[in-house]
Amino acid sequence: MIRRTVAKDLPKKTTRTQRRPTTRKQKRPSPRDTELRRLQAAVAMRERELAILADITRRLHGQEEVQVILDQTLDGLVDGLGLDTAWILLEDPKDGGLRLAAHRGVSPAYLDTVARNGLDRCLCPEVFSSGHRAMARNTTDCPRMPTIGAGLEQPVAHACVPLAFNGKSHGVLNVAAPPGQVFADEQLRFLDTVGRQVCLAVEGARHLKAQRRRDQEARALAALNKGIGESLEPEAVLEAVGRTALEVLRVDRIHILLGSDARRLTVAHLAGLPHPELSKGQTLDLTALGGSLHRRALEEQRWFVVEDEARDDRVNKDLARRWAGTSGVILPLVARGVSLGLLVITSAAPKAWREDQVELAEALASQASVALENARLYDKARRAYRELNEAQARIIHNEKMAVVGTFASGLAHEVRNPLNSIALQLSILERRVAPLPSGVAGEIRELVGVIRQEVRRLDNLVGDFLQFSRSNRIQYRPASLDALLDEVMRLLRPEARAAGVALRRQRFGAPVPDLRVDPEKIKQVAINLVQNAIEALHEGGEVAVESGLVDGQALMRIRDDGPGLPEGLDVFQLFVTTKAEGTGLGLSIAQQIVLEHGGEIAADSEPGQGTTITVGLPVERPETSAAGEEP
């Protein structure tokens, strides 16, 4: 076979020219390729930005706290862009300026400077106030660089992004660029989108929080209205107000002071943490304590807010320290133009009181004032109704007693004449039987003695009737209740000793001033009560005679440790007695005398536990006096 030689099988012929190295020209990319690569980079950037936005959205989902929203936004932003430093400034609602709200990668020196001096020598306030057409921009001339970024040795550019919502600036988002670079327009637009997302999230959280707070306040106020509406008792009203204030205002202590005189206010209610000095029922003199704001609130009928007592010259620093009230709101309780007291709300730490919190506190004070006034009017009407009933009962009782007294007086005169005659005849009979034999004479004398004893008993009963008929003849003059009781003790001590009973004199409360009373009538009441107590102790025991001033009323108490009174027995009714030979008139006479003095008498007893009779007398003599009163 003949092999055909082809050209490719032949060795190539080399020449000098072919052995020289050749240089090929680089082919320039076509405009199409350039545009393609630009579009690919833009798409990659958009995808990256979308991924960052998705991450930030995921981080912010369900967040309700503004601080958490700001922190999560900065975390997602610096992590997604691969940057180091970012910080957010928000508007301070107190003064409208800017404050550092969140930061990442910021140097400690800058943080310390801002804490001490604020945002002095900074361009952010200008961006915030003007909004710079609500667009982000590169800032290359910040006077605070490079001190803002941690570890920076030379200034870097940073983007200032106005945080604007509904045409109003709320703050500034700052993001530091890598050294030597600035943000491109597309990046600034992306940061502007992030800023709007932050605004939406913050506003949503604020609205949600405000709505929940309003819902909570509405529920608390509804509960307060229900609690107030269900009771007209002042104590229930004060408790409902204190509980609601603690719940919705999140404070440490509530105290409510009642009264219109700053020198004499009563601590009516305490709620929250235990108060260092105050106790319920305590009387305060705000002038002596130096509570100038409290006194002004009461007298000027206006509220005062204290955010930090250390920085408020109006506050008594010593009183604030003793009462642990660093911040608080002092509100007057006013109804019908009259000051009823103060509602004082305090916290142990400084507190920036929001306007809505102060308005809520005002609403609580207003509701408390109306409820207290209603309770006061209701109590006044109830007291007037009770006094009317008591007056009516006294009138009926007096009329009944007048009829009984008239009848008793006539009956006594009619009965005493026969009794005197019987006593005279008994004396004659005793003389006539004297000559008779001793046996017969003794028997007759024994019968005469029985008759004479019954005559004396009838005479005593007649005497009680006469005394009862004259019980309303009161002769007023100044007298000492303590001295009257001391005299009764001296008179009845021998009788008590003979019965094996110990008499004990005691005093309680404040000293009793001299009273305008009928001394003989009051002494008669005391003797009757002490004798009843002695007679109730059949096997000996102890009787205490006590006196004192309590709540503006002079009290006299007679206590014994005897068997007590039968349950349900009204010992002040006519002819009701527990004694075998009693007439049932003694305590009725005592009650009549006490009522004529404008006082009251009551019995408290438990079977086997003894009996206490309490007599209350007014310190000032009643305006309407009984007949026979001396001028």
C-alpha positions as CSV (number, residue, x, y, z in Angstrom):
1,M,0.0,0.0,0.0
2,I,1.3,3.3,-0.9
3,R,0.8,5.9,1.8
4,R,-0.1,9.3,0.6
5,T,1.7,12.1,2.2
6,V,-0.4,15.0,3.2
7,A,0.5,18.4,4.2
8,K,-0.3,18.0,7.8
9,D,2.0,15.2,8.1
10,L,5.0,17.1,6.8
11,P,7.2,18.8,9.3
12,K,6.6,22.4,9.4
13,K,9.2,24.6,7.9
14,T,10.4,27.2,10.1
15,T,11.8,30.5,9.2
16,R,13.6,33.3,11.0
17,T,10.5,35.4,10.8
18,Q,8.3,32.8,12.4
19,R,10.7,32.3,15.3
20,R,10.3,35.9,16.5
21,P,7.8,36.4,19.3
22,T,4.7,38.2,18.4
23,T,2.7,40.7,20.4
24,R,-1.1,40.6,20.1
25,K,-3.3,43.6,20.8
26,Q,-5.7,43.3,23.9
27,K,-9.3,43.3,22.6
28,R,-11.2,46.2,24.2
29,P,-14.6,45.2,25.8
30,S,-17.5,46.3,23.7
31,P,-20.0,48.8,25.1
32,R,-22.5,46.0,25.3
33,D,-20.1,44.0,27.6
34,T,-19.5,47.1,29.8
35,E,-23.2,47.7,30.2
36,L,-23.8,44.0,31.0
37,R,-21.2,44.0,33.7
38,R,-22.7,47.3,35.1
39,L,-26.1,45.8,35.2
40,Q,-24.8,42.6,36.8
41,A,-23.2,44.7,39.6
42,A,-26.3,46.8,40.0
43,V,-28.4,43.6,40.3
44,A,-26.0,42.1,42.8
45,M,-26.1,45.3,44.8
46,R,-29.9,45.4,44.7
47,E,-30.1,41.8,45.8
48,R,-27.7,42.5,48.7
49,E,-29.8,45.5,49.7
50,L,-33.0,43.5,49.5
51,A,-31.4,40.8,51.6
52,I,-30.4,43.5,54.2
53,L,-33.9,45.0,54.2
54,A,-35.4,41.5,54.6
55,D,-33.1,40.8,57.5
56,I,-33.9,44.1,59.2
57,T,-37.6,43.5,58.6
58,R,-37.3,40.0,60.2
59,R,-35.5,41.5,63.1
60,L,-38.1,44.2,63.7
61,H,-41.1,42.0,63.3
62,G,-43.3,42.1,66.4
63,Q,-41.0,44.5,68.3
64,E,-42.8,47.0,70.4
65,E,-39.9,48.7,72.2
66,V,-38.3,51.7,70.4
67,Q,-34.8,50.9,71.8
68,V,-34.9,47.3,70.5
69,I,-36.0,48.5,67.1
70,L,-33.1,51.0,66.9
71,D,-30.5,48.4,68.1
72,Q,-31.7,45.7,65.7
73,T,-31.7,48.1,62.8
74,L,-28.1,49.1,63.4
75,D,-27.1,45.4,63.8
76,G,-28.7,44.4,60.5
77,L,-27.3,47.4,58.7
78,V,-23.6,47.2,59.7
79,D,-23.6,43.4,59.4
80,G,-25.2,43.5,56.0
81,L,-23.0,46.3,54.6
82,G,-19.8,45.0,56.2
83,L,-19.3,48.3,58.0
84,D,-18.1,49.1,61.5
85,T,-19.8,52.3,62.7
86,A,-23.4,53.6,62.8
87,W,-25.4,55.6,65.2
88,I,-28.9,57.1,65.5
89,L,-30.0,60.4,67.0
90,L,-33.6,60.9,68.0
91,E,-35.6,64.0,69.0
92,D,-35.9,64.6,72.7
93,P,-39.6,65.3,73.5
94,K,-38.6,67.4,76.5
95,D,-36.6,70.2,74.6
96,G,-36.9,69.2,70.9
97,G,-33.2,68.6,70.6
98,L,-31.3,65.5,69.6
99,R,-30.1,62.7,71.8
100,L,-27.9,59.7,71.1
101,A,-30.4,56.8,71.1
102,A,-28.4,53.9,69.7
103,H,-24.9,53.2,68.4
104,R,-22.5,50.5,67.0
105,G,-18.8,50.9,66.8
106,V,-18.8,54.4,68.4
107,S,-15.8,55.3,70.5
108,P,-16.1,55.6,74.3
109,A,-14.6,59.1,74.1
110,Y,-17.3,60.3,71.9
111,L,-20.0,58.7,74.1
112,D,-18.5,60.5,77.1
113,T,-18.4,63.8,75.3
114,V,-22.0,63.5,74.2
115,A,-23.0,62.6,77.8
116,R,-21.3,65.6,79.2
117,N,-21.7,68.3,76.5
118,G,-24.5,67.0,74.2
119,L,-24.1,67.3,70.4
120,D,-22.0,70.5,70.4
121,R,-20.1,71.1,67.2
122,C,-22.1,68.6,65.1
123,L,-23.8,68.8,61.7
124,C,-26.6,66.4,62.7
125,P,-28.9,69.1,64.2
126,E,-28.7,71.0,60.9
127,V,-29.7,67.9,59.0
128,F,-32.4,67.2,61.5
129,S,-33.9,70.7,61.5
130,S,-33.9,71.2,57.7
131,G,-34.5,67.6,56.7
132,H,-32.1,68.4,53.8
133,R,-35.1,67.8,51.5
134,A,-35.6,64.5,53.4
135,M,-32.8,62.9,51.4
136,A,-29.7,61.2,52.7
137,R,-26.3,62.8,51.9
138,N,-22.6,62.3,52.4
139,T,-21.0,64.3,55.1
140,T,-17.2,64.8,54.7
141,D,-16.7,67.8,57.0
142,C,-18.0,66.6,60.3
143,P,-16.1,68.4,63.1
144,R,-16.4,65.4,65.3
145,M,-14.4,63.0,63.1
146,P,-12.4,60.9,63.6
147,T,-13.4,60.8,67.3
148,I,-16.7,59.2,66.6
149,G,-15.6,55.9,65.2
150,A,-13.7,53.5,67.4
151,G,-10.1,53.0,66.3
152,L,-10.2,55.6,63.5
153,E,-7.0,57.6,63.0
154,Q,-8.3,59.9,60.2
155,P,-11.7,61.4,59.4
156,V,-14.1,59.4,57.2
157,A,-17.2,60.3,55.4
158,H,-20.5,59.3,56.8
159,A,-24.1,59.3,55.5
160,C,-26.6,61.5,57.3
161,V,-30.1,60.1,56.8
162,P,-33.0,62.3,58.1
163,L,-35.5,60.1,59.8
164,A,-38.7,61.8,58.6
165,F,-42.3,60.6,58.8
166,N,-45.4,62.4,57.6
167,G,-43.3,65.5,56.8
168,K,-41.7,65.8,60.2
169,S,-38.2,65.0,61.2
170,H,-37.8,62.7,64.1
171,G,-34.0,62.1,64.1
172,V,-30.9,61.3,62.1
173,L,-29.4,57.9,61.0
174,N,-25.6,58.1,60.5
175,V,-23.5,55.4,58.8
176,A,-19.7,55.8,58.5
177,A,-18.2,54.9,55.1
178,P,-15.0,52.9,54.7
179,P,-11.9,55.0,55.0
180,G,-11.3,57.0,51.8
181,Q,-14.7,56.2,50.3
182,V,-18.1,57.9,50.1
183,F,-21.5,56.3,49.5
184,A,-22.8,56.2,46.0
185,D,-26.2,57.7,45.1
186,E,-27.7,54.3,45.0
187,Q,-26.4,53.5,48.4
188,L,-27.7,56.8,49.8
189,R,-31.1,56.0,48.4
190,F,-30.9,52.5,50.0
191,L,-30.0,54.1,53.4
192,D,-32.9,56.5,52.9
193,T,-35.2,53.5,52.5
194,V,-33.8,52.0,55.7
195,G,-34.5,55.3,57.4
196,R,-38.1,55.3,56.3
197,Q,-38.4,51.7,57.5
198,V,-37.0,52.7,60.9
199,C,-39.5,55.6,61.1
200,L,-42.4,53.3,60.3
201,A,-41.3,50.7,62.8
202,V,-40.8,53.3,65.6
203,E,-44.0,55.1,64.9
204,G,-45.9,51.8,64.8
205,A,-44.4,50.7,68.1
206,R,-45.2,54.0,69.7
207,H,-48.8,54.0,68.5
208,L,-49.2,50.4,69.6
209,K,-47.7,51.1,73.0
210,A,-49.8,54.3,73.3
211,Q,-52.9,52.3,72.3
212,R,-52.2,49.6,74.8
213,R,-51.5,52.2,77.5
214,R,-54.8,54.0,76.7
215,D,-56.6,50.6,76.8
216,Q,-55.1,49.9,80.2
217,E,-56.0,53.3,81.4
218,A,-59.5,53.0,80.2
219,R,-59.9,49.7,81.9
220,A,-58.4,51.1,85.1
221,L,-60.6,54.1,85.0
222,A,-63.7,52.0,84.3
223,A,-62.8,49.8,87.3
224,L,-62.3,53.1,89.3
225,N,-65.7,54.4,88.3
226,K,-67.3,51.0,89.2
227,G,-65.5,51.0,92.5
228,I,-66.6,54.6,93.3
229,G,-70.1,54.0,92.0
230,E,-70.7,51.0,94.2
231,S,-69.7,52.7,97.4
232,L,-70.2,56.1,98.9
233,E,-67.8,55.4,101.7
234,P,-64.8,57.7,101.6
235,E,-62.4,54.9,102.6
236,A,-63.6,52.8,99.6
237,V,-63.2,55.8,97.3
238,L,-59.6,56.5,98.4
239,E,-58.6,52.8,98.1
240,A,-59.9,52.7,94.5
241,V,-58.1,55.9,93.6
242,G,-54.8,54.7,95.1
243,R,-55.0,51.3,93.5
244,T,-55.7,52.8,90.0
245,A,-52.9,55.3,90.3
246,L,-50.4,52.6,91.1
247,E,-51.6,50.4,88.3
248,V,-51.6,52.9,85.4
249,L,-48.8,55.3,86.4
250,R,-46.3,52.7,87.6
251,V,-45.1,54.7,90.6
252,D,-43.8,53.7,94.0
253,R,-46.1,55.5,96.5
254,I,-49.5,57.2,96.7
255,H,-50.6,59.1,99.7
256,I,-53.9,61.1,100.1
257,L,-54.2,63.9,102.6
258,L,-57.6,65.3,103.5
259,G,-58.3,68.7,104.9
260,S,-58.4,72.3,103.8
261,D,-55.9,73.8,106.3
262,A,-52.3,73.2,105.4
263,R,-51.5,73.2,109.1
264,R,-53.9,70.3,109.9
265,L,-54.1,67.6,107.2
266,T,-55.0,64.0,107.9
267,V,-53.2,61.1,106.2
268,A,-56.4,59.4,104.9
269,H,-54.9,56.7,102.6
270,L,-51.5,55.2,101.8
271,A,-50.8,52.8,98.8
272,G,-47.7,51.3,97.3
273,L,-44.4,50.8,99.1
274,P,-44.4,51.5,102.9
275,H,-43.9,55.2,103.6
276,P,-40.8,56.1,105.6
277,E,-42.7,58.5,107.9
278,L,-46.4,58.7,107.3
279,S,-49.1,56.5,108.8
280,K,-52.8,56.4,108.3
281,G,-54.7,58.7,110.6
282,Q,-51.6,60.9,111.3
283,T,-52.1,64.7,111.4
284,L,-49.6,66.8,109.4
285,D,-48.6,70.4,109.6
286,L,-47.2,71.2,106.1
287,T,-46.1,74.6,107.3
288,A,-44.0,73.1,110.1
289,L,-42.7,70.4,107.8
290,G,-41.6,72.8,105.1
291,G,-43.7,71.2,102.4
292,S,-44.0,74.4,100.3
293,L,-45.1,72.7,97.1
294,H,-47.8,70.7,99.0
295,R,-49.0,73.9,100.7
296,R,-49.1,75.8,97.4
297,A,-50.9,73.0,95.7
298,L,-53.6,73.1,98.4
299,E,-53.9,76.8,98.7
300,E,-53.5,77.8,95.0
301,Q,-55.5,74.7,93.8
302,R,-53.0,73.9,91.1
303,W,-50.8,70.8,90.4
304,F,-47.0,70.6,90.5
305,V,-44.7,68.2,88.7
306,V,-41.2,67.3,90.0
307,E,-39.0,65.2,87.8
308,D,-35.9,65.3,90.0
309,E,-35.9,66.9,93.4
310,A,-32.1,67.4,93.3
311,R,-32.5,69.8,90.3
312,D,-35.7,71.5,91.4
313,D,-35.3,74.6,93.6
314,R,-38.9,74.6,94.6
315,V,-38.5,71.3,96.6
316,N,-37.6,71.0,100.2
317,K,-34.6,68.6,99.8
318,D,-34.7,67.3,103.4
319,L,-38.4,66.5,103.2
320,A,-38.0,64.8,99.8
321,R,-35.1,62.7,101.2
322,R,-37.1,61.7,104.3
323,W,-40.2,60.8,102.3
324,A,-38.1,59.0,99.5
325,G,-39.8,61.1,96.9
326,T,-37.2,62.0,94.2
327,S,-39.9,62.7,91.6
328,G,-43.7,63.1,91.7
329,V,-46.9,64.9,91.0
330,I,-48.8,66.9,93.6
331,L,-52.5,67.5,92.8
332,P,-55.2,69.3,94.8
333,L,-58.5,67.6,95.5
334,V,-61.1,70.3,94.8
335,A,-64.9,70.2,94.7
336,R,-67.2,73.2,94.3
337,G,-64.2,75.5,94.6
338,V,-63.3,74.1,98.0
339,S,-60.0,72.3,98.7
340,L,-60.6,68.9,100.1
341,G,-57.0,67.7,100.3
342,L,-54.1,66.5,98.2
343,L,-53.3,63.5,96.0
344,V,-49.5,62.9,96.1
345,I,-47.9,60.5,93.6
346,T,-44.2,59.8,94.0
347,S,-41.3,57.7,92.7
348,A,-38.0,57.0,94.4
349,A,-36.1,57.6,91.1
350,P,-36.0,60.6,88.8
351,K,-38.9,60.3,86.2
352,A,-39.7,62.3,83.1
353,W,-43.4,62.7,83.4
354,R,-45.2,62.6,80.1
355,E,-48.1,65.0,79.4
356,D,-50.6,62.1,79.1
357,Q,-49.4,60.8,82.5
358,V,-50.0,64.2,84.2
359,E,-53.4,64.4,82.4
360,L,-54.3,61.0,83.8
361,A,-53.2,62.0,87.3
362,E,-55.5,65.1,86.9
363,A,-58.4,62.9,85.9
364,L,-57.8,60.7,89.0
365,A,-57.7,63.7,91.3
366,S,-60.9,65.1,89.7
367,Q,-62.8,61.8,90.0
368,A,-61.5,61.4,93.6
369,S,-62.7,65.0,94.4
370,V,-66.2,64.4,93.0
371,A,-66.4,61.0,94.7
372,L,-65.3,62.4,98.1
373,E,-67.7,65.3,97.8
374,N,-70.5,62.9,97.0
375,A,-69.5,60.7,99.9
376,R,-69.3,63.7,102.2
377,L,-72.8,64.9,101.1
378,Y,-74.1,61.4,101.5
379,D,-72.6,61.1,104.9
380,K,-74.0,64.4,105.9
381,A,-77.5,63.5,104.7
382,R,-77.3,60.1,106.4
383,R,-76.1,61.8,109.6
384,A,-78.9,64.4,109.3
385,Y,-81.4,61.6,108.7
386,R,-80.1,59.7,111.7
387,E,-80.2,62.8,113.9
388,L,-83.7,63.5,112.7
389,N,-84.8,60.0,113.6
390,E,-83.1,60.3,117.0
391,A,-84.7,63.7,117.6
392,Q,-88.0,62.2,116.7
393,A,-87.4,59.3,118.9
394,R,-86.4,61.6,121.7
395,I,-89.5,63.7,121.2
396,I,-91.7,60.6,121.4
397,H,-89.7,59.4,124.3
398,N,-90.0,62.7,126.1
399,E,-93.7,62.9,125.5
400,K,-94.1,59.4,126.8
401,M,-91.9,60.2,129.8
402,A,-93.9,63.4,130.4
403,V,-97.1,61.4,130.5
404,V,-95.6,58.8,132.7
405,G,-94.0,61.4,134.8
406,T,-97.3,63.2,135.3
407,F,-99.0,60.0,136.1
408,A,-96.2,58.9,138.4
409,S,-96.2,62.2,140.3
410,G,-99.9,62.0,140.9
411,L,-99.8,58.4,141.7
412,A,-96.9,58.9,144.1
413,H,-98.8,61.5,146.1
414,E,-101.9,59.4,146.2
415,V,-100.0,56.2,147.2
416,R,-97.7,57.8,149.8
417,N,-100.6,59.0,152.0
418,P,-101.9,55.5,152.5
419,L,-98.4,54.2,153.0
420,N,-97.7,56.8,155.7
421,S,-101.0,55.8,157.4
422,I,-100.1,52.1,157.2
423,A,-96.7,52.9,158.7
424,L,-98.3,54.9,161.5
425,Q,-100.8,52.1,162.2
426,L,-98.0,49.5,162.3
427,S,-96.2,51.6,165.0
428,I,-99.4,51.7,167.0
429,L,-99.9,48.0,166.6
430,E,-96.3,47.3,167.8
431,R,-97.1,49.3,171.0
432,R,-100.4,47.5,171.5
433,V,-98.9,44.0,171.3
434,A,-96.1,44.7,173.7
435,P,-98.1,43.6,176.9
436,L,-99.1,40.3,175.2
437,P,-97.4,37.0,176.0
438,S,-94.0,36.8,174.4
439,G,-94.9,34.1,171.9
440,V,-97.9,35.9,170.6
441,A,-96.1,39.3,170.6
442,G,-93.1,37.9,168.7
443,E,-95.3,36.4,166.1
444,I,-97.2,39.6,165.6
445,R,-94.0,41.7,165.5
446,E,-92.6,39.3,162.8
447,L,-95.7,40.0,160.7
448,V,-95.4,43.7,161.3
449,G,-91.8,43.6,160.2
450,V,-92.8,41.9,156.9
451,I,-95.5,44.5,156.3
452,R,-93.1,47.4,157.2
453,Q,-90.5,46.0,154.7
454,E,-93.1,45.9,151.9
455,V,-94.2,49.4,152.8
456,R,-90.6,50.6,152.5
457,R,-90.3,48.8,149.1
458,L,-93.5,50.6,147.9
459,D,-92.1,53.9,149.2
460,N,-88.9,53.4,147.3
461,L,-90.9,52.6,144.2
462,V,-92.8,55.8,144.7
463,G,-89.6,57.7,145.2
464,D,-88.3,56.3,141.9
465,F,-91.4,57.4,140.1
466,L,-91.1,60.9,141.6
467,Q,-87.4,61.0,140.6
468,F,-88.3,59.9,137.1
469,S,-90.9,62.6,136.8
470,R,-88.3,65.3,137.7
471,S,-85.4,63.9,135.5
472,N,-85.9,66.5,132.8
473,R,-85.3,69.4,135.1
474,I,-81.7,70.1,134.2
475,Q,-79.6,72.8,135.9
476,Y,-76.5,73.5,133.8
477,R,-73.2,74.8,135.3
478,P,-69.5,74.0,134.7
479,A,-68.3,70.8,136.3
480,S,-65.4,68.4,136.2
481,L,-66.4,64.9,135.1
482,D,-63.3,63.4,136.6
483,A,-64.1,65.1,140.0
484,L,-67.7,63.8,139.9
485,L,-66.5,60.3,139.3
486,D,-63.9,60.5,142.0
487,E,-66.7,61.6,144.4
488,V,-68.8,58.7,143.4
489,M,-65.9,56.3,144.1
490,R,-65.6,57.7,147.6
491,L,-69.3,57.4,148.2
492,L,-69.7,53.8,147.0
493,R,-66.3,52.3,148.1
494,P,-67.7,51.1,151.5
495,E,-70.7,49.5,149.8
496,A,-68.4,47.8,147.3
497,R,-66.1,46.6,150.0
498,A,-69.0,45.1,151.9
499,A,-70.1,43.2,148.8
500,G,-66.5,41.9,148.2
501,V,-66.1,44.0,145.0
502,A,-63.0,46.0,144.1
503,L,-63.5,49.5,142.6
504,R,-60.8,50.7,140.2
505,R,-60.5,54.2,138.8
506,Q,-58.9,54.7,135.4
507,R,-58.4,57.3,132.7
508,F,-57.9,57.0,129.0
509,G,-57.6,59.3,126.0
510,A,-57.0,63.0,126.5
511,P,-58.0,64.8,129.7
512,V,-61.6,65.8,129.9
513,P,-62.2,69.6,130.1
514,D,-64.9,71.0,132.3
515,L,-68.4,70.4,131.0
516,R,-71.6,72.4,131.2
517,V,-73.8,69.8,132.8
518,D,-76.1,69.3,135.8
519,P,-73.5,67.9,138.2
520,E,-76.1,66.3,140.5
521,K,-77.9,64.6,137.6
522,I,-74.6,63.3,136.1
523,K,-73.5,62.1,139.6
524,Q,-76.9,60.4,139.9
525,V,-76.2,58.5,136.6
526,A,-72.8,57.4,137.7
527,I,-74.1,56.2,141.1
528,N,-76.8,54.3,139.4
529,L,-74.5,52.6,137.0
530,V,-71.8,51.8,139.6
531,Q,-74.4,50.4,142.0
532,N,-75.9,48.2,139.3
533,A,-72.4,46.9,138.5
534,I,-71.7,46.1,142.2
535,E,-75.1,44.3,142.5
536,A,-74.4,42.3,139.4
537,L,-71.3,40.7,141.0
538,H,-72.9,38.3,143.4
539,E,-69.7,36.5,144.2
540,G,-67.3,39.5,144.2
541,G,-65.3,40.8,141.3
542,E,-64.1,44.1,140.0
543,V,-65.8,47.3,138.7
544,A,-63.7,49.8,136.7
545,V,-64.8,53.4,136.5
546,E,-63.1,55.1,133.5
547,S,-63.2,58.5,131.9
548,G,-61.5,60.3,129.0
549,L,-61.8,62.5,125.9
550,V,-62.0,60.6,122.6
551,D,-62.8,62.3,119.2
552,G,-64.1,65.4,120.9
553,Q,-66.5,63.6,123.2
554,A,-66.3,63.1,126.9
555,L,-66.7,59.4,127.7
556,M,-67.6,57.7,131.0
557,R,-67.3,53.9,131.1
558,I,-68.5,51.5,133.9
559,R,-67.1,48.0,133.3
560,D,-67.7,44.9,135.4
561,D,-66.5,41.3,135.1
562,G,-69.9,39.8,136.1
563,P,-72.2,37.3,134.3
564,G,-73.2,39.8,131.7
565,L,-76.7,40.7,130.4
566,P,-79.1,38.3,128.7
567,E,-78.9,38.4,124.9
568,G,-81.4,40.7,123.3
569,L,-82.4,42.4,126.5
570,D,-82.8,46.2,126.3
571,V,-82.0,47.3,129.8
572,F,-83.0,51.0,129.1
573,Q,-86.6,50.2,128.6
574,L,-89.1,51.0,131.4
575,F,-89.6,48.3,134.0
576,V,-86.9,46.0,132.4
577,T,-84.6,44.7,135.1
578,T,-82.4,41.7,135.8
579,K,-82.7,42.1,139.6
580,A,-85.2,40.2,141.7
581,E,-86.3,43.3,143.5
582,G,-85.5,45.9,140.9
583,T,-88.1,48.4,139.6
584,G,-86.7,48.7,136.1
585,L,-86.6,52.5,136.4
586,G,-82.9,53.2,137.2
587,L,-81.4,52.8,133.8
588,S,-84.4,54.5,132.1
589,I,-83.8,57.5,134.4
590,A,-80.1,57.4,133.6
591,Q,-80.8,57.3,129.8
592,Q,-83.3,60.2,130.2
593,I,-80.7,62.4,132.0
594,V,-78.0,61.6,129.4
595,L,-80.3,62.3,126.5
596,E,-81.4,65.6,128.0
597,H,-77.7,66.5,128.1
598,G,-77.4,65.9,124.4
599,G,-75.4,62.7,125.0
600,E,-75.8,59.0,124.4
601,I,-75.6,55.9,126.4
602,A,-75.1,52.3,125.3
603,A,-74.6,48.8,126.9
604,D,-72.2,46.3,125.6
605,S,-72.3,42.8,127.1
606,E,-71.6,39.1,126.4
607,P,-72.9,36.4,128.6
608,G,-70.2,35.4,131.0
609,Q,-67.9,38.2,129.9
610,G,-69.2,41.1,132.0
611,T,-70.9,44.3,131.0
612,T,-69.7,47.8,129.9
613,I,-72.0,50.8,130.0
614,T,-70.6,53.8,128.0
615,V,-71.9,57.3,128.4
616,G,-70.9,60.0,125.9
617,L,-71.4,63.7,126.7
618,P,-70.7,66.6,124.3
619,V,-67.9,68.9,125.3
620,E,-69.9,71.9,124.3
621,R,-73.4,72.2,125.8
622,P,-76.2,71.7,123.1
623,E,-77.7,74.9,121.8
624,T,-81.2,73.7,122.6
625,S,-81.5,73.2,126.4
626,A,-84.1,71.7,128.5
627,A,-86.5,73.6,130.7
628,G,-85.2,74.9,133.9
629,E,-81.7,75.8,132.5
630,E,-79.9,78.5,134.3
631,P,-78.4,81.3,132.2
